[in-house]
Amino acid sequence: MSIYDYTVKDYQGRDVSLAKYQGKVLLVVNTATGCGFTPQYEGLEKLYQTYRQQGFEILDFPCNQFGHQAPGTDNEIHDFCTFKYATTFPQFAKIDVNGDKASPVYQFLKDEKTGLLGGAIKWNFTKFLLDRSGQVVKRFAPTVEPQRIAGDIEKLL
């Protein structure tokens, strides 16, 4: 299996095959709108604007598993992000990243890069960087600000 074998729902409930991102450098992030890390949306958008023309995509997966910090519907979350942070990168439907109902995409990502503390996602804004062939290259803790990832993205582009 690769990341491209999965189909997910976008924030409007439509099926999206991740195969459409084949050949791109990807940053996959589990996000929340009411978290101390929520201002990272601004840095993520800056990364997206800087590198998207070179084949970079951010895949935003809201998650309400950590402190219920992503309340609301998928559309409400999308509206918040686009209004407050002017995000333009793809946003998907809210998912679970841990447990029995974890998204298969996140199960794949965790299996590929377990991180320092094991496979489980510890909090919102954990980031996975994938190369153009869909291989998980790095996993970043929530505390890693988006601008600190720029050098790793540039190496893959």
ABEGO torsion letter per residue (X at the ends): XBAAABBBBBAAGBBBBAAAABGBBBBBBBBBAABAAAAAAAAAAAAAAAAAAAGBBBBBBBBAABGGABBEBAAAAAAAAAAAAGBABBBBBBBBABEAABBAAAAAAAAABAEAAEABBABBGBBBBBBAAGBBABBBBAABBAAAAAAAAAAAX
